[in-house]
Amino acid sequence: KKSFGGSHVPCRHPLGGRKRASAGTRHLGSTNFRSTLCSMKRAGEWRCASVPKAYGFVDDGATCRHVRVSRNGLTLDGLKRAVLAAYEHQYAPHEIKLFTRVYDDNPKQLRERGVIKAISYDPDWADLDLSDTGDAGTVLLVVSPLDEAEAELLVLPVAHSPPHTVVQKHATPPAGTCVAAASSLAVVSALAKSESALFEPLPLP
């Protein structure tokens, strides 16, 4: 069981550490989370997370990164290299530390034997991977810095919006429940199909 990366808000820490050649302040418009990430299908692709227009001007270094990696044969060094591409290779792999976490527990440093588990949705969160349209054998990650130098990075798999059928299944009262609960089925169906983002993943803090 673990935490998962949310959507498209800035990370808590500003740009720090080594300066990137292309780093600068720019306006990032609001982007639909689902449609934007659907375009990231191949391993090796990455992007700076977009933020709602209401945030105004946001420095690239204050946003999370979305990074897609291949699950097959992934090593700690390979994961570090994929993550560093999103930070313009400002460090060598041995100069950074990657972390993950379980729910809201404190982040724990990622070791070689824990790499595959850290990017996995199994067994408890398989529903959050069903809507991923990326290439088979890949996983989309959210990466955010834990320190101002961006040398300690939190890595979590993205929580994709579950299909409407899955939402409806989990929200439907079990068979044999009271009449009042059974009468709510129409409401459950309407909520499951709602485009109001009621069941969208919560944004990162």
DRENGUSE-22255 format. One record per atom (N, C-alpha, C, CB): x, y, z; residue in three letters. Coordinates in steps of 0.02 Angstrom, whole numbers, padded with zeros to 5 digits, always signed. Glycine has a CB too. Layout:
N
XYZALA/...
***
This chain:
205
+00042-00059+00000LYS/+00000+00000+00000LYS/+00044+00062+00000LYS/-00048+00000+00061LYS/+00024+00113-00037LYS/+00067+00171-00043LYS/+00027+00233-00061LYS/+00120+00158-00096LYS/+00061+00290-00059SER/+00032+00351-00083SER/+00038+00353-00159SER/+00065+00413-00051SER/-00001+00396-00190PHE/+00004+00404-00262PHE/+00008+00477-00279PHE/-00055+00372-00296PHE/+00040+00490-00336GLY/+00045+00559-00360GLY/-00021+00585-00385GLY/+00097+00564-00414GLY/-00036+00646-00367GLY/-00098+00677-00390GLY/-00089+00713-00455GLY/-00125+00725-00339GLY/-00121+00770-00463SER/-00123+00800-00529SER/-00074+00857-00539SER/-00191+00825-00542SER/-00098+00919-00543HIS/-00058+00969-00578HIS/-00046+01032-00539HIS/-00091+00986-00641HIS/-00031+01027-00474VAL/-00016+01087-00437VAL/+00058+01091-00422VAL/-00057+01089-00372VAL/+00084+01151-00404PRO/+00156+01157-00392PRO/+00178+01116-00333PRO/+00174+01230-00382PRO/+00242+01097-00334CYS/+00272+01064-00276CYS/+00281+01116-00221CYS/+00339+01031-00295CYS/+00299+01092-00163ARG/+00305+01137-00106ARG/+00370+01176-00106ARG/+00299+01099-00042ARG/+00420+01150-00141HIS/+00486+01181-00137HIS/+00503+01218-00201HIS/+00539+01127-00123HIS/+00533+01278-00195PRO/+00552+01317-00254PRO/+00615+01288-00286PRO/+00563+01390-00236PRO/+00633+01316-00342LEU/+00693+01295-00377LEU/+00755+01306-00333LEU/+00701+01333-00444LEU/+00797+01256-00331GLY/+00857+01263-00291GLY/+00913+01224-00323GLY/+00846+01239-00219GLY/+00971+01224-00291GLY/+01027+01185-00317GLY/+01057+01217-00379GLY/+01005+01115-00333GLY/+01082+01175-00423ARG/+01115+01199-00483ARG/+01066+01232-00531ARG/+01153+01142-00518ARG/+01086+01286-00560LYS/+01041+01323-00604LYS/+01039+01290-00673LYS/+01064+01395-00611LYS/+00980+01282-00700ARG/+00972+01255-00767ARG/+00977+01310-00818ARG/+00904+01218-00774ARG/+01003+01293-00876ALA/+01011+01344-00928ALA/+00944+01372-00951ALA/+01048+01315-00987ALA/+00892+01329-00953SER/+00829+01351-00980SER/+00778+01368-00926SER/+00801+01299-01025SER/+00799+01364-00863ALA/+00751+01377-00809ALA/+00731+01450-00809ALA/+00780+01358-00740ALA/+00668+01463-00799GLY/+00644+01532-00798GLY/+00572+01533-00780GLY/+00656+01565-00865GLY/+00546+01593-00772THR/+00476+01600-00753THR/+00434+01605-00816THR/+00466+01662-00709THR/+00381+01567-00819ARG/+00336+01569-00876ARG/+00265+01558-00853ARG/+00356+01517-00929ARG/+00218+01574-00895HIS/+00148+01565-00878HIS/+00126+01496-00901HIS/+00104+01620-00911HIS/+00100+01458-00854LEU/+00077+01390-00869LEU/+00002+01389-00865LEU/+00109+01338-00822LEU/-00031+01379-00920GLY/-00104+01380-00921GLY/-00134+01317-00892GLY/-00129+01390-00990GLY/-00197+01321-00874SER/-00232+01263-00848SER/-00240+01211-00903SER/-00300+01283-00819SER/-00226+01148-00887THR/-00230+01095-00936THR/-00270+01037-00907THR/-00160+01072-00956THR/-00311+01005-00948ASN/-00347+00947-00926ASN/-00299+00892-00909ASN/-00398+00924-00978ASN/-00301+00868-00847PHE/-00252+00819-00822PHE/-00254+00756-00863PHE/-00265+00803-00750PHE/-00315+00730-00876ARG/-00320+00665-00909ARG/-00296+00669-00981ARG/-00392+00641-00907ARG/-00318+00719-01019SER/-00299+00724-01089SER/-00225+00738-01098SER/-00340+00777-01124SER/-00196+00778-01052THR/-00125+00794-01057THR/-00082+00733-01046THR/-00108+00849-01008THR/-00097+00695-00994LEU/-00055+00637-00978LEU/-00066+00580-01027LEU/-00069+00614-00908LEU/-00124+00579-01060CYS/-00137+00527-01110CYS/-00089+00534-01169CYS/-00208+00531-01135CYS/-00061+00594-01179SER/-00015+00604-01234SER/+00055+00579-01219SER/-00012+00677-01252SER/+00069+00562-01156MET/+00134+00536-01136MET/+00131+00460-01135MET/+00155+00564-01066MET/+00146+00429-01190LYS/+00136+00357-01198LYS/+00200+00316-01195LYS/+00102+00344-01261LYS/+00256+00345-01213ARG/+00317+00306-01221ARG/+00365+00316-01163ARG/+00352+00323-01286ARG/+00401+00263-01145ALA/+00453+00268-01093ALA/+00505+00319-01114ALA/+00485+00200-01079ALA/+00527+00359-01067GLY/+00576+00411-01082GLY/+00546+00480-01091GLY/+00615+00393-01143GLY/+00480+00483-01098GLU/+00448+00548-01105GLU/+00438+00581-01037GLU/+00379+00541-01141GLU/+00443+00646-01034TRP/+00433+00683-00972TRP/+00407+00753-00988TRP/+00498+00686-00931TRP/+00379+00785-00938ARG/+00355+00853-00945ARG/+00350+00885-00877ARG/+00286+00855-00981ARG/+00351+00952-00876CYS/+00336+00989-00815CYS/+00261+00989-00806CYS/+00365+01062-00818CYS/+00237+00977-00746ALA/+00166+00978-00733ALA/+00138+01048-00745ALA/+00151+00954-00661ALA/+00080+01052-00776SER/+00047+01116-00786SER/+00005+01133-00726SER/+00004+01114-00851SER/-00007+01196-00716VAL/-00045+01219-00657VAL/-00105+01259-00679VAL/+00000+01261-00611VAL/-00156+01264-00637PRO/-00215+01304-00655PRO/-00196+01376-00671PRO/-00266+01303-00598PRO/-00231+01407-00716LYS/-00216+01475-00737LYS/-00218+01524-00679LYS/-00266+01496-00790LYS/-00259+01508-00629ALA/-00265+01553-00571ALA/-00200+01561-00533ALA/-00319+01528-00525ALA/-00153+01514-00542TYR/-00089+01520-00507TYR/-00045+01575-00536TYR/-00052+01454-00510TYR/-00061+01597-00597GLY/-00020+01650-00628GLY/+00048+01624-00649GLY/-00012+01708-00580GLY/+00099+01665-00640PHE/+00167+01647-00661PHE/+00198+01599-00610PHE/+00210+01710-00669PHE/+00221+01542-00635VAL/+00252+01491-00592VAL/+00317+01468-00624VAL/+00204+01431-00582VAL/+00370+01469-00585ASP/+00435+01446-00610ASP/+00434+01371-00623ASP/+00492+01465-00561ASP/+00468+01350-00675ASP/+00472+01278-00691ASP/+00496+01237-00631ASP/+00518+01266-00751ASP/+00542+01266-00593GLY/+00571+01229-00538GLY/+00524+01219-00479GLY/+00631+01264-00514GLY/+00466+01254-00480ALA/+00418+01247-00426ALA/+00363+01198-00443ALA/+00387+01314-00410ALA/+00369+01163-00500THR/+00318+01115-00519THR/+00345+01044-00517THR/+00292+01130-00589THR/+00299+00997-00509CYS/+00318+00927-00512CYS/+00336+00908-00584CYS/+00260+00882-00487CYS/+00365+00849-00592ARG/+00379+00822-00658ARG/+00339+00758-00668ARG/+00455+00809-00668ARG/+00315+00747-00728HIS/+00285+00683-00748HIS/+00336+00646-00790HIS/+00217+00694-00787HIS/+00351+00585-00771VAL/+00403+00546-00805VAL/+00375+00476-00819VAL/+00468+00542-00763VAL/+00379+00453-00882ARG/+00357+00385-00898ARG/+00418+00340-00905ARG/+00314+00384-00963ARG/+00416+00283-00871VAL/+00472+00236-00872VAL/+00446+00167-00890VAL/+00509+00235-00805VAL/+00492+00125-00912SER/+00477+00055-00926SER/+00484+00014-00862SER/+00522+00027-00982SER/+00435-00029-00849ARG/+00439-00072-00790ARG/+00490-00128-00800ARG/+00371-00102-00774ARG/+00498-00149-00861ASN/+00538-00209-00877ASN/+00612-00197-00861ASN/+00530-00229-00950ASN/+00638-00236-00814GLY/+00709-00232-00798GLY/+00732-00166-00769GLY/+00748-00246-00859GLY/+00686-00128-00740LEU/+00704-00062-00714LEU/+00748-00070-00652LEU/+00641-00021-00697LEU/+00803-00036-00651THR/+00849-00035-00594THR/+00847+00034-00561THR/+00921-00053-00616THR/+00876+00039-00503LEU/+00879+00103-00468LEU/+00917+00154-00510LEU/+00911+00095-00398LEU/+00972+00133-00540ASP/+01011+00178-00583ASP/+00970+00200-00643ASP/+01076+00144-00606ASP/+00933+00153-00673GLY/+00892+00171-00731GLY/+00836+00219-00713GLY/+00862+00108-00762GLY/+00806+00210-00654LEU/+00754+00255-00631LEU/+00783+00325-00618LEU/+00720+00228-00568LEU/+00842+00327-00588LYS/+00874+00392-00575LYS/+00888+00428-00641LYS/+00939+00382-00535LYS/+00912+00392-00690ARG/+00928+00424-00755ARG/+00865+00451-00789ARG/+00963+00374-00801ARG/+00810+00413-00784ALA/+00747+00436-00813ALA/+00721+00499-00778ALA/+00693+00380-00809ALA/+00727+00499-00713VAL/+00705+00557-00673VAL/+00749+00618-00688VAL/+00706+00541-00598VAL/+00814+00606-00691LEU/+00861+00662-00703LEU/+00851+00695-00771LEU/+00932+00637-00697LEU/+00825+00657-00820ALA/+00811+00687-00885ALA/+00760+00743-00878ALA/+00785+00634-00935ALA/+00713+00736-00832ALA/+00663+00787-00820ALA/+00691+00847-00784ALA/+00604+00758-00781ALA/+00750+00839-00756TYR/+00784+00894-00721TYR/+00847+00915-00759TYR/+00801+00875-00649TYR/+00846+00901-00823GLU/+00900+00921-00869GLU/+00969+00898-00847GLU/+00900+00996-00876GLU/+00970+00838-00817HIS/+01033+00805-00798HIS/+01078+00851-00757HIS/+01070+00782-00861HIS/+01048+00886-00709GLN/+01088+00932-00668GLN/+01131+00896-00617GLN/+01042+00981-00633GLN/+01119+00831-00609TYR/+01161+00790-00565TYR/+01178+00725-00601TYR/+01126+00775-00497TYR/+01229+00691-00575ALA/+01243+00623-00596ALA/+01200+00576-00553ALA/+01320+00605-00589ALA/+01184+00516-00577PRO/+01141+00471-00539PRO/+01164+00459-00467PRO/+01137+00405-00574PRO/+01228+00453-00456HIS/+01252+00438-00388HIS/+01247+00498-00341HIS/+01325+00415-00391HIS/+01231+00557-00369GLU/+01227+00617-00328GLU/+01157+00631-00301GLU/+01250+00677-00368GLU/+01108+00592-00321ILE/+01039+00603-00297ILE/+01014+00543-00258ILE/+00993+00618-00356ILE/+00962+00555-00218LYS/+00927+00502-00182LYS/+00854+00504-00201LYS/+00937+00509-00105LYS/+00824+00446-00213LEU/+00753+00441-00228LEU/+00717+00414-00167LEU/+00741+00396-00290LEU/+00656+00439-00157PHE/+00616+00418-00100PHE/+00546+00399-00124PHE/+00612+00475-00047PHE/+00513+00358-00085THR/+00442+00343-00095THR/+00410+00342-00027THR/+00432+00275-00134THR/+00344+00331-00024ARG/+00312+00330+00042ARG/+00250+00286+00041ARG/+00295+00400+00064ARG/+00228+00267+00100VAL/+00167+00228+00109VAL/+00114+00274+00139VAL/+00179+00165+00155VAL/+00060+00286+00101TYR/+00009+00332+00124TYR/+00042+00398+00144TYR/-00033+00303+00182TYR/+00028+00421+00205ASP/+00056+00485+00228ASP/+00116+00476+00273ASP/+00003+00524+00264ASP/+00145+00416+00272ASP/+00205+00405+00313ASP/+00262+00447+00286ASP/+00223+00330+00313ASP/+00314+00454+00326ASN/+00373+00490+00304ASN/+00405+00455+00245ASN/+00423+00498+00362ASN/+00431+00493+00197PRO/+00464+00462+00139PRO/+00523+00418+00161PRO/+00489+00516+00090PRO/+00531+00362+00126LYS/+00586+00317+00140LYS/+00630+00311+00077LYS/+00560+00247+00162LYS/+00695+00311+00088GLN/+00741+00308+00032GLN/+00731+00243-00007GLN/+00813+00315+00056GLN/+00732+00249-00072LEU/+00721+00193-00116LEU/+00786+00155-00126LEU/+00693+00216-00184LEU/+00783+00089-00116ARG/+00841+00046-00126ARG/+00829+00002-00187ARG/+00854+00001-00063ARG/+00881-00031-00209GLU/+00877-00071-00271GLU/+00820-00122-00269GLU/+00943-00107-00283GLU/+00814-00157-00214ARG/+00764-00210-00210ARG/+00692-00184-00205ARG/+00778-00254-00150ARG/+00684-00119-00193GLY/+00617-00091-00186GLY/+00593-00052-00246GLY/+00615-00048-00128GLY/+00631-00052-00301VAL/+00614-00010-00358VAL/+00548-00032-00390VAL/+00669-00013-00410VAL/+00541-00095-00407ILE/+00481-00119-00441ILE/+00419-00110-00397ILE/+00488-00193-00461ILE/+00426-00123-00333LYS/+00370-00115-00286LYS/+00349-00042-00282LYS/+00389-00141-00217LYS/+00397+00003-00286ALA/+00382+00075-00279ALA/+00342+00102-00338ALA/+00446+00113-00273ALA/+00348+00071-00397ILE/+00311+00096-00455ILE/+00252+00052-00472ILE/+00358+00100-00516ILE/+00234+00006-00427SER/+00180-00041-00439SER/+00115-00018-00407SER/+00198-00110-00413SER/+00059-00035-00439TYR/-00008-00022-00412TYR/-00036-00083-00375TYR/-00056-00001-00468TYR/-00005-00139-00383ASP/-00030-00201-00353ASP/-00011-00205-00279ASP/-00002-00262-00391ASP/-00052-00239-00239PRO/-00115-00271-00258PRO/-00176-00227-00243PRO/-00122-00336-00222PRO/-00167-00173-00205ASP/-00224-00136-00179ASP/-00250-00080-00223ASP/-00206-00108-00113ASP/-00209-00058-00271TRP/-00227+00003-00308TRP/-00232-00009-00384TRP/-00177+00057-00294TRP/-00248-00069-00404ALA/-00250-00085-00475ALA/-00301-00042-00513ALA/-00268-00158-00485ALA/-00354-00021-00480ASP/-00405+00020-00513ASP/-00377+00087-00537ASP/-00464+00032-00465ASP/-00325+00112-00504LEU/-00297+00177-00522LEU/-00250+00172-00581LEU/-00260+00206-00462LEU/-00240+00112-00607ASP/-00197+00102-00665ASP/-00237+00084-00728ASP/-00146+00047-00651ASP/-00302+00073-00721LEU/-00343+00048-00776LEU/-00349+00098-00833LEU/-00411+00030-00751LEU/-00347+00163-00818SER/-00357+00213-00870SER/-00292+00238-00901SER/-00394+00272-00841SER/-00237+00208-00881ASP/-00173+00228-00911ASP/-00170+00205-00983ASP/-00113+00198-00871ASP/-00161+00251-01030THR/-00160+00235-01101THR/-00089+00231-01129THR/-00200+00287-01140THR/-00040+00230-01085GLY/+00029+00226-01108GLY/+00046+00157-01136GLY/+00076+00242-01051GLY/+00104+00152-01166ASP/+00127+00089-01194ASP/+00128+00035-01141ASP/+00197+00097-01225ASP/+00114-00026-01162ALA/+00115-00083-01116ALA/+00183-00090-01084ALA/+00096-00149-01153ALA/+00184-00106-01020GLY/+00247-00114-00985GLY/+00278-00050-00960GLY/+00295-00148-01029GLY/+00242+00006-00965THR/+00267+00069-00939THR/+00223+00094-00883THR/+00271+00122-00995THR/+00249+00141-00845VAL/+00211+00172-00790VAL/+00228+00246-00788VAL/+00227+00138-00721VAL/+00178+00287-00774LEU/+00187+00359-00769LEU/+00198+00379-00697LEU/+00127+00397-00800LEU/+00249+00418-00684LEU/+00267+00437-00616LEU/+00262+00513-00606LEU/+00339+00414-00600LEU/+00249+00532-00544VAL/+00253+00602-00523VAL/+00316+00609-00480VAL/+00188+00625-00484VAL/+00358+00657-00497VAL/+00420+00668-00461VAL/+00420+00738-00432VAL/+00482+00657-00508VAL/+00435+00744-00368SER/+00438+00811-00337SER/+00497+00814-00288SER/+00372+00827-00300SER/+00530+00871-00283PRO/+00589+00878-00241PRO/+00571+00882-00167PRO/+00628+00938-00260PRO/+00613+00852-00126LEU/+00604+00855-00053LEU/+00652+00906-00022LEU/+00616+00787-00022LEU/+00699+00931-00062ASP/+00746+00982-00036ASP/+00755+01035-00089ASP/+00814+00950-00017ASP/+00781+01093-00069GLU/+00789+01149-00114GLU/+00841+01136-00168GLU/+00807+01211-00076GLU/+00888+01092-00154ALA/+00940+01076-00204ALA/+00916+01027-00257ALA/+01001+01048-00169ALA/+00856+01000-00248GLU/+00827+00951-00295GLU/+00873+00889-00302GLU/+00816+00983-00363GLU/+00904+00870-00248ALA/+00947+00810-00247ALA/+00913+00753-00212ALA/+01014+00826-00215ALA/+00857+00766-00178GLU/+00816+00715-00146GLU/+00746+00721-00175GLU/+00816+00722-00067GLU/+00724+00668-00210LEU/+00663+00672-00250LEU/+00614+00618-00230LEU/+00680+00666-00324LEU/+00552+00637-00222LEU/+00498+00591-00205LEU/+00468+00564-00270LEU/+00443+00625-00161LEU/+00463+00498-00276VAL/+00438+00466-00337VAL/+00377+00425-00321VAL/+00494+00422-00370VAL/+00320+00440-00355LEU/+00258+00404-00343LEU/+00223+00390-00410LEU/+00211+00445-00297LEU/+00190+00333-00416PRO/+00151+00321-00477PRO/+00090+00366-00479PRO/+00129+00247-00482PRO/+00071+00387-00539VAL/+00014+00432-00548VAL/-00051+00394-00532VAL/+00011+00460-00619VAL/-00097+00428-00498ALA/-00164+00400-00486ALA/-00209+00421-00544ALA/-00193+00425-00417ALA/-00218+00376-00592HIS/-00260+00391-00649HIS/-00334+00388-00628HIS/-00247+00341-00706HIS/-00375+00427-00661SER/-00447+00426-00646SER/-00475+00357-00663SER/-00485+00482-00685SER/-00509+00324-00617PRO/-00537+00258-00633PRO/-00595+00264-00682PRO/-00561+00224-00569PRO/-00607+00212-00722PRO/-00664+00213-00769PRO/-00730+00221-00732PRO/-00665+00147-00810PRO/-00780+00250-00767HIS/-00846+00260-00736HIS/-00875+00195-00709HIS/-00894+00291-00786HIS/-00864+00141-00745THR/-00892+00076-00723THR/-00863+00054-00657THR/-00880+00022-00776THR/-00800+00069-00646VAL/-00767+00050-00583VAL/-00794+00093-00526VAL/-00691+00058-00588VAL/-00801+00159-00539VAL/-00829+00203-00487VAL/-00899+00181-00468VAL/-00830+00277-00512VAL/-00939+00165-00518GLN/-01008+00144-00505GLN/-01010+00078-00466GLN/-01047+00136-00570GLN/-00966+00032-00483LYS/-00963-00033-00449LYS/-00948-00024-00374LYS/-00911-00078-00481LYS/-00899+00018-00359HIS/-00879+00028-00289HIS/-00931+00069-00250HIS/-00812+00061-00286HIS/-00969+00111-00284ALA/-01017+00153-00250ALA/-01086+00121-00244ALA/-01024+00218-00285ALA/-01097+00066-00280THR/-01163+00034-00278THR/-01172-00007-00215THR/-01171-00011-00340THR/-01228+00002-00180PRO/-01242-00038-00120PRO/-01245-00112-00137PRO/-01308-00015-00086PRO/-01223-00155-00093PRO/-01225-00227-00106PRO/-01296-00253-00111PRO/-01186-00265-00053PRO/-01304-00310-00144ALA/-01370-00340-00151ALA/-01399-00356-00082ALA/-01367-00403-00195ALA/-01465-00347-00077GLY/-01498-00363-00015GLY/-01499-00306+00036GLY/-01466-00421+00015GLY/-01476-00246+00015THR/-01478-00190+00061THR/-01548-00162+00066THR/-01429-00134+00039THR/-01558-00115+00110CYS/-01625-00088+00122CYS/-01651-00051+00061CYS/-01624-00042+00183CYS/-01717-00040+00060VAL/-01749-00007+00004VAL/-01721+00063-00007VAL/-01825-00003+00015VAL/-01707+00098+00048ALA/-01680+00166+00042ALA/-01613+00167+00006ALA/-01673+00198+00112ALA/-01570+00118+00022ALA/-01505+00115-00012ALA/-01513+00096-00084ALA/-01460+00064+00023ALA/-01558+00049-00099ALA/-01570+00028-00168ALA/-01596+00086-00210ALA/-01619-00031-00169ALA/-01635+00131-00179SER/-01663+00187-00216SER/-01610+00238-00237SER/-01716+00221-00175SER/-01550+00231-00209SER/-01497+00278-00226SER/-01458+00258-00288SER/-01449+00284-00168SER/-01475+00202-00319LEU/-01437+00178-00376LEU/-01435+00228-00433LEU/-01466+00113-00401LEU/-01491+00263-00445ALA/-01493+00312-00499ALA/-01444+00369-00486ALA/-01564+00340-00508ALA/-01440+00390-00423VAL/-01394+00443-00403VAL/-01322+00419-00411VAL/-01407+00466-00331VAL/-01309+00358-00390VAL/-01241+00330-00396VAL/-01219+00328-00469VAL/-01238+00259-00366VAL/-01264+00307-00513SER/-01248+00303-00584SER/-01233+00372-00612SER/-01306+00271-00622SER/-01273+00422-00592ALA/-01263+00490-00616ALA/-01196+00518-00592ALA/-01321+00536-00594ALA/-01179+00506-00529LEU/-01116+00531-00503LEU/-01056+00497-00536LEU/-01113+00519-00428LEU/-01062+00433-00550ALA/-01007+00396-00582ALA/-00992+00423-00652ALA/-01023+00322-00585ALA/-01044+00447-00686LYS/-01035+00472-00754LYS/-01024+00548-00756LYS/-01095+00455-00795LYS/-01022+00579-00697SER/-01016+00651-00694SER/-00948+00674-00719SER/-01026+00676-00622SER/-00948+00731-00753GLU/-00885+00760-00777GLU/-00861+00816-00730GLU/-00894+00788-00848GLU/-00889+00817-00670SER/-00873+00871-00622SER/-00808+00858-00584SER/-00929+00878-00573SER/-00774+00805-00601ALA/-00710+00787-00569ALA/-00719+00768-00495ALA/-00660+00845-00575ALA/-00780+00747-00477LEU/-00794+00729-00408LEU/-00749+00673-00385LEU/-00866+00711-00400LEU/-00734+00626-00430PHE/-00694+00568-00411PHE/-00624+00571-00442PHE/-00729+00504-00433PHE/-00602+00630-00463GLU/-00535+00638-00489GLU/-00484+00631-00432GLU/-00527+00706-00526GLU/-00423+00611-00447PRO/-00372+00606-00394PRO/-00360+00674-00362PRO/-00305+00579-00423PRO/-00348+00675-00297LEU/-00335+00737-00263LEU/-00267+00764-00285LEU/-00336+00728-00187LEU/-00260+00831-00290PRO/-00195+00859-00309PRO/-00143+00851-00255PRO/-00203+00933-00326PRO/-00081+00852-00274LEU/-00027+00849-00226LEU/-00026+00913-00185LEU/+00041+00839-00261LEU/-00004+00911-00121PRO/-00001+00973-00081PRO/+00054+01018-00105PRO/+00010+00956-00006PRO/
***
